Amino acid sequence: MEISNINIGFKSGLALWDKKYATNVIFKKETASQQDCRELEIYFETDDLDRIYNKVSDLKIEIVYGIKVQPWQQRVLRFYDPDNFIIEVAETMDEVIKRLNKENMTIDMIAEKTFMPKEAIQEIVNK
């Protein structure tokens, strides 16, 4: 799936981001210093982001920032691993769609907020 020429996601789970856009999403600026990050972010998805956040907090791991909602409505958490690479853990897009649907958003509203195709959203809502 390609999203607005800024993100390409593959069925395998690999995703490629436009570097300038990704840096802006993570650090709210167009370029990141070496101190901010390296050229790699490792990404995972979960159905229980709050549990992961609590575990990371309990272990006193350095957090880039706590749970934050991305422009496409996905809730994410970013923290540093021991080698100072960024680890991102996010709720699955299925969970995003289910959450927005529970908030009484229509398929059209969810598509506008998430940038996802209406057909994919409808399929998830119908599960």
QUIURTA-V694536 format. One record per residue. N is the residue number from 1. RES is the residue in three letters. PSI is psi in degrees with one decimal (999 if undefined). OMEGA is omega as a letter, one per 30 degrees, with the letter a starting at -180 (NA if undefined). Layout:
N/RES/PSI/OMEGA ; N/RES/PSI/OMEGA
This chain:
1/MET/134.0/l ; 2/GLU/134.5/l ; 3/ILE/106.3/l ; 4/SER/35.2/l ; 5/ASN/18.4/l ; 6/ILE/-16.8/a ; 7/ASN/131.4/l ; 8/ILE/122.2/l ; 9/GLY/136.7/a ; 10/PHE/154.8/a ; 11/LYS/-30.1/a ; 12/SER/-16.5/a ; 13/GLY/-15.2/l ; 14/LEU/138.5/l ; 15/ALA/139.6/l ; 16/LEU/131.5/a ; 17/TRP/151.3/l ; 18/ASP/123.3/a ; 19/LYS/-45.1/a ; 20/LYS/-43.7/l ; 21/TYR/-45.1/a ; 22/ALA/-42.8/l ; 23/THR/-39.8/l ; 24/ASN/-39.8/l ; 25/VAL/-43.4/a ; 26/ILE/-48.4/a ; 27/PHE/-0.7/a ; 28/LYS/33.2/l ; 29/LYS/160.2/a ; 30/GLU/-23.9/l ; 31/THR/150.1/l ; 32/ALA/143.8/l ; 33/SER/164.8/l ; 34/GLN/-31.8/l ; 35/GLN/-35.7/a ; 36/ASP/-47.9/a ; 37/CYS/171.7/l ; 38/ARG/-165.5/a ; 39/GLU/18.5/a ; 40/LEU/135.9/l ; 41/GLU/132.0/l ; 42/ILE/132.4/a ; 43/TYR/135.3/l ; 44/PHE/156.9/l ; 45/GLU/152.8/a ; 46/THR/156.8/l ; 47/ASP/-4.6/a ; 48/ASP/73.9/a ; 49/LEU/-35.9/a ; 50/ASP/-37.8/l ; 51/ARG/-42.8/l ; 52/ILE/-44.0/l ; 53/TYR/-45.1/l ; 54/ASN/-39.9/l ; 55/LYS/-46.3/l ; 56/VAL/-43.0/l ; 57/SER/-44.9/a ; 58/ASP/-34.2/a ; 59/LEU/-0.1/l ; 60/LYS/37.5/l ; 61/ILE/141.2/a ; 62/GLU/123.1/a ; 63/ILE/131.3/l ; 64/VAL/-50.1/l ; 65/TYR/154.0/a ; 66/GLY/-170.7/a ; 67/ILE/128.5/a ; 68/LYS/145.8/l ; 69/VAL/123.9/l ; 70/GLN/164.9/l ; 71/PRO/-25.7/l ; 72/TRP/15.1/l ; 73/GLN/4.3/l ; 74/GLN/131.7/l ; 75/ARG/131.5/a ; 76/VAL/159.0/l ; 77/LEU/136.2/l ; 78/ARG/136.3/l ; 79/PHE/169.7/a ; 80/TYR/141.0/l ; 81/ASP/177.0/a ; 82/PRO/-23.3/l ; 83/ASP/8.7/l ; 84/ASN/21.7/l ; 85/PHE/153.7/l ; 86/ILE/132.0/l ; 87/ILE/125.2/l ; 88/GLU/131.6/l ; 89/VAL/127.6/a ; 90/ALA/156.4/l ; 91/GLU/150.8/l ; 92/THR/154.6/l ; 93/MET/-27.7/l ; 94/ASP/-44.1/l ; 95/GLU/-38.2/l ; 96/VAL/-49.7/a ; 97/ILE/-43.3/l ; 98/LYS/-42.1/l ; 99/ARG/-47.0/a ; 100/LEU/-36.3/l ; 101/ASN/-38.6/l ; 102/LYS/-23.6/l ; 103/GLU/14.4/l ; 104/ASN/28.0/l ; 105/MET/142.9/l ; 106/THR/167.4/l ; 107/ILE/-43.5/l ; 108/ASP/-41.9/l ; 109/MET/-42.2/l ; 110/ILE/-42.6/l ; 111/ALA/-41.7/l ; 112/GLU/-41.5/a ; 113/LYS/-36.1/a ; 114/THR/-11.4/a ; 115/PHE/16.4/a ; 116/MET/153.0/l ; 117/PRO/141.5/a ; 118/LYS/-36.9/a ; 119/GLU/-42.5/l ; 120/ALA/-40.0/l ; 121/ILE/-45.5/l ; 122/GLN/-40.9/l ; 123/GLU/-43.4/l ; 124/ILE/-42.6/a ; 125/VAL/-33.7/a ; 126/ASN/-10.5/a ; 127/LYS/999/NA
